[in-house]
Amino acid sequence: ALLNVRGALGIQAEEFEFQLVGQLEPLAFGLDRKELLAGALQRKYELASFRGSMDLLAAQAALNRSLALPTLAGFMAYSLDSGMDAEGKNDWFNAESWDGRWTAGLSFSVPVSALFPWSKESAAVRKSALQLENMRQQYPSLESGVRIAVESGLLKIAGEEAKIASGRKSVALAQRLYESAGVQYRGGYISSTDLKDAQL
């Protein structure tokens, strides 16, 4: 540590003293593994985009299936025609000459071609279903990649925490050794060179 201080401050002298004022403490915070995983799976752009594509494809598949269903439609209309006067011209300003009528009906259609497996409609339904199933099979592998990345990050953090703990123990041991060397120096058991070595 002393050599690192000399190098950082650019000190050339062999004999010098320094004093450490204060101390650095790591910022303690907790990591919830389940919360991290849930957040990563929810916010990861690739997964969100893939889920959006799956939803869009599922809507397209539902639309393709609906095109093969029978259709029943109703309609209603009202028409108003003007009558003719004695000369055969439209009598616009005579209320009794106007004639109105209602028209209503039902329309029922069955897409017969959709009943055959080789038809275009049937092929579109099968294609969209296969594409959707393919995407559903791909999604777990993408999700696993995100899970592995989160777990890897947590392992790195745990490794760094272990290094910090080990460093603290090393610093505490070095401090005890230095204090012991100081006691021995003051008692005349070791030389100043030995004390300097203990400092280093």
C-alpha positions in Angstrom: 0.0 0.0 0.0 2.9 2.4 0.9 4.5 1.8 -2.5 1.2 2.5 -4.3 1.0 5.8 -2.4 4.5 6.7 -3.4 3.8 6.0 -7.0 0.5 7.8 -7.0 1.9 10.9 -5.4 5.2 10.9 -7.3 7.3 10.8 -4.1 11.0 10.1 -4.8 12.4 10.2 -1.3 13.0 6.9 0.5 12.1 8.2 3.9 8.6 9.8 4.2 5.6 9.6 6.4 1.9 9.8 5.6 -1.3 9.7 7.5 -4.6 8.3 6.3 -7.4 10.6 7.3 -10.8 8.9 7.1 -11.6 5.7 5.3 -13.4 4.5 2.3 -16.4 2.3 2.9 -18.2 0.4 0.2 -21.8 1.3 -0.4 -24.0 -1.5 0.8 -27.1 -2.4 -1.2 -29.2 -5.5 -1.6 -30.0 -7.3 -4.9 -33.2 -9.2 -5.1 -32.6 -12.0 -7.7 -36.2 -12.6 -8.5 -36.9 -8.9 -8.9 -33.8 -8.5 -11.2 -34.9 -11.4 -13.3 -38.5 -10.2 -13.6 -37.3 -6.7 -14.6 -34.8 -8.0 -17.1 -37.4 -10.3 -18.7 -40.0 -7.5 -18.8 -37.7 -4.6 -20.1 -35.3 -6.4 -22.4 -35.9 -4.9 -25.8 -35.3 -8.1 -27.8 -37.9 -10.0 -25.6 -40.4 -7.2 -25.7 -40.1 -6.9 -29.5 -40.4 -10.7 -29.9 -43.5 -10.7 -27.7 -45.0 -7.9 -29.8 -44.3 -9.9 -33.0 -46.0 -13.0 -31.5 -49.1 -10.9 -30.5 -49.2 -9.5 -34.1 -48.9 -12.9 -35.6 -51.6 -14.3 -33.3 -53.9 -11.6 -34.4 -53.1 -12.3 -38.0 -53.8 -16.0 -37.4 -57.2 -15.2 -35.8 -58.0 -13.0 -38.8 -57.1 -15.8 -41.3 -59.3 -18.2 -39.4 -62.2 -15.8 -39.3 -62.1 -15.4 -43.1 -63.0 -19.1 -43.5 -66.2 -18.7 -41.4 -69.7 -18.1 -42.8 -70.8 -14.4 -43.0 -74.3 -13.1 -42.2 -74.8 -9.4 -43.0 -77.9 -7.3 -42.8 -78.7 -4.1 -44.7 -81.4 -1.5 -44.7 -82.0 1.6 -47.0 -84.5 4.3 -47.5 -85.0 6.0 -50.8 -87.0 9.1 -51.6 -88.2 9.9 -55.2 -90.0 13.0 -56.5 -93.2 12.7 -58.5 -94.0 14.1 -61.9 -96.3 16.9 -62.8 -98.7 17.0 -65.8 -96.0 18.0 -68.1 -93.7 15.1 -67.1 -91.3 17.2 -65.1 -90.1 16.6 -61.5 -92.5 18.2 -59.1 -90.0 19.3 -56.5 -92.2 21.6 -54.5 -95.3 19.5 -54.0 -95.1 17.4 -50.8 -97.7 14.9 -52.1 -95.6 14.1 -55.1 -92.7 12.6 -53.1 -92.6 8.9 -52.7 -90.4 7.1 -50.1 -89.7 3.4 -49.6 -87.7 1.2 -47.3 -85.5 -1.6 -48.4 -84.1 -4.3 -46.1 -82.5 -7.6 -46.5 -80.0 -10.2 -45.3 -76.9 -11.6 -47.0 -75.5 -14.9 -46.1 -72.2 -16.1 -47.6 -70.1 -19.3 -47.1 -66.5 -19.3 -48.4 -66.7 -22.8 -50.0 -63.0 -22.7 -51.0 -62.0 -22.5 -47.4 -63.5 -26.0 -46.8 -60.8 -27.6 -49.0 -57.3 -28.2 -47.5 -55.5 -27.1 -50.7 -57.3 -23.7 -50.9 -55.5 -20.4 -50.4 -57.5 -19.7 -47.3 -56.5 -23.0 -45.7 -52.9 -22.5 -46.6 -52.9 -19.0 -45.0 -54.3 -20.5 -41.8 -51.8 -23.3 -41.6 -48.9 -20.9 -42.4 -49.7 -18.4 -39.7 -50.2 -21.2 -37.2 -46.8 -22.7 -38.0 -45.1 -19.3 -37.8 -46.7 -18.7 -34.4 -45.7 -22.1 -33.1 -42.1 -21.5 -34.3 -41.9 -18.2 -32.5 -43.3 -19.8 -29.3 -40.5 -22.4 -29.5 -37.8 -19.8 -30.0 -39.0 -17.6 -27.1 -37.7 -19.8 -24.2 -34.2 -19.8 -25.6 -34.2 -16.0 -25.8 -35.5 -15.9 -22.2 -32.8 -18.3 -21.1 -30.2 -16.0 -22.6 -31.4 -13.2 -20.5 -31.6 -15.3 -17.3 -28.0 -16.5 -17.9 -26.8 -12.9 -18.3 -28.5 -11.9 -15.1 -27.1 -14.9 -13.2 -23.6 -14.1 -14.6 -23.8 -10.5 -13.4 -24.9 -11.7 -9.9 -22.0 -14.1 -9.8 -19.5 -11.4 -10.7 -21.0 -9.1 -8.0 -20.6 -12.0 -5.5 -17.0 -12.5 -6.6 -16.2 -8.8 -6.1 -17.8 -8.9 -2.7 -15.6 -11.9 -1.8 -12.6 -10.0 -3.0 -13.5 -7.0 -0.8 -14.0 -9.2 2.2 -10.6 -10.9 1.5 -9.0 -7.5 1.1 -10.4 -6.3 4.4 -9.0 -9.4 6.2 -5.6 -8.7 4.5 -5.6 -5.1 5.6 -6.6 -6.1 9.2 -3.8 -8.7 9.3 -1.2 -6.2 7.9 -2.3 -3.6 10.5 -1.8 -6.2 13.3 1.6 -7.2 11.9 2.7 -3.5 11.6 1.5 -2.8 15.2 3.4 -5.9 16.4 6.5 -4.7 14.5 6.2 -1.3 16.2 6.0 -2.9 19.6 9.1 -5.0 18.8 11.0 -2.0 17.5 10.3 0.0 20.6 11.4 -3.0 22.7 14.6 -3.2 20.7 14.0 -6.5 19.2 14.0 -5.4 15.5 15.9 -2.8 13.6 14.4 0.3 11.8 14.9 -1.6 8.5 12.7 -4.4 9.7 10.1 -1.8 10.8 10.2 -0.2 7.3 9.8 -3.6 5.8 6.7 -4.2 8.0 5.4 -0.8 6.8 5.7 -1.9 3.2 
